[in-house]
Amino acid sequence: MSVDHFNQLAAYNKWANARLYAAALDLSEQSYRLHIGVFFGGLHGTLNHLLLTDRLWLKRLTGEGYHPNRLDAILYEDRTELARARIAEDERLVNIIANTTKQH
C-alpha cells in the first residue's frame, strides 16, 4: 500500500463518521436511545463503543491517549458531546497518519 492510500483511508473514515453522526443527530431522542437487543444496546452504545475502540487502537499504536478498560463503557452520555469527541478523534487519526506517512 502506498502512503497516499493510508491518508485516503483516514480521510474516508472522517467523512463516513461525519455522515453517520449527522444521521444520528437527526433522530429523535427516543429513536436514538432505543435499545434494540444488540450487544451495545443500540445506536448510542454502539457509537460510544466505536469511539472507545478507536482510542484503544490509537493508544496501542502511539502510546498516547486514554480509554476505559471496559469495551461497553459509555464515554459520553450526551450525543452532541459524543459527536464532538468523534470529530476530534477523527482529526487525531488523520494527523497521526499524515505525520507517520511524512516520515516514510
C-alpha positions as CSV (number, residue, x, y, z in Angstrom):
1,M,0.0,0.0,0.0
2,S,1.2,3.5,-0.7
3,V,1.3,6.2,1.9
4,D,-1.3,8.1,0.0
5,H,-3.6,5.1,0.5
6,F,-3.4,5.4,4.3
7,N,-4.2,9.1,4.0
8,Q,-7.2,8.4,1.9
9,L,-8.4,5.8,4.3
10,A,-8.1,8.2,7.2
11,A,-10.0,10.9,5.2
12,Y,-12.7,8.4,4.3
13,N,-13.1,7.4,7.9
14,K,-13.6,11.0,8.9
15,W,-16.1,11.6,6.1
16,A,-18.1,8.4,6.8
17,N,-18.3,9.2,10.6
18,A,-19.5,12.7,9.8
19,R,-22.3,11.3,7.7
20,L,-23.2,8.7,10.4
21,Y,-23.2,11.3,13.1
22,A,-25.3,13.7,11.1
23,A,-27.9,11.0,10.7
24,A,-27.7,10.1,14.4
25,L,-28.1,13.7,15.4
26,D,-31.2,14.0,13.2
27,L,-33.0,11.1,15.1
28,S,-35.5,11.8,17.8
29,E,-34.1,11.2,21.3
30,Q,-36.4,8.2,21.7
31,S,-35.2,6.6,18.4
32,Y,-31.5,7.4,19.1
33,R,-31.7,5.8,22.6
34,L,-33.9,2.8,21.6
35,H,-32.4,-0.5,22.9
36,I,-32.8,-3.0,20.1
37,G,-31.1,-6.0,21.6
38,V,-27.7,-5.7,20.0
39,F,-24.5,-6.2,22.1
40,F,-24.1,-2.5,23.0
41,G,-27.8,-1.9,23.4
42,G,-28.5,0.4,20.5
43,L,-27.1,3.2,18.5
44,H,-25.8,5.3,21.4
45,G,-23.9,2.4,23.0
46,T,-22.5,1.3,19.6
47,L,-21.3,4.8,18.7
48,N,-19.6,5.0,22.2
49,H,-18.0,1.6,21.6
50,L,-16.6,2.6,18.2
51,L,-15.1,5.8,19.6
52,L,-13.6,3.8,22.5
53,T,-12.1,1.2,20.2
54,D,-10.5,3.8,18.0
55,R,-9.0,5.4,21.1
56,L,-7.8,2.0,22.3
57,W,-6.0,1.2,19.0
58,L,-4.5,4.7,18.7
59,K,-3.2,4.3,22.3
60,R,-1.7,1.0,21.3
61,L,-0.1,2.4,18.2
62,T,1.1,5.8,19.6
63,G,1.4,5.2,23.3
64,E,-0.8,8.3,23.8
65,G,-4.4,8.9,24.7
66,Y,-6.9,7.5,27.2
67,H,-9.6,4.8,27.0
68,P,-11.6,3.0,29.7
69,N,-10.9,-0.7,30.4
70,R,-14.4,-1.8,29.5
71,L,-15.5,-2.2,25.9
72,D,-19.1,-1.3,26.8
73,A,-18.2,1.9,28.6
74,I,-20.2,5.0,27.8
75,L,-17.7,7.7,27.2
76,Y,-20.3,10.4,26.7
77,E,-24.0,10.3,27.7
78,D,-24.8,13.4,25.6
79,R,-24.8,12.6,21.9
80,T,-23.7,16.1,21.0
81,E,-20.6,15.8,23.2
82,L,-20.1,12.3,21.7
83,A,-20.2,13.8,18.2
84,R,-17.6,16.5,19.2
85,A,-15.4,13.8,20.6
86,R,-15.7,11.7,17.4
87,I,-14.7,14.8,15.3
88,A,-11.7,15.3,17.5
89,E,-10.7,11.7,17.3
90,D,-11.0,11.6,13.5
91,E,-8.8,14.7,13.3
92,R,-6.3,13.0,15.6
93,L,-6.3,9.9,13.3
94,V,-5.9,12.0,10.2
95,N,-2.9,13.9,11.8
96,I,-1.3,10.7,13.1
97,I,-1.4,9.1,9.7
98,A,-0.2,12.3,7.9
99,N,2.7,12.6,10.3
100,T,3.6,9.0,10.0
101,T,3.5,8.9,6.3
102,K,5.7,12.0,6.1
103,Q,8.4,10.1,7.9
104,H,8.4,7.3,5.4
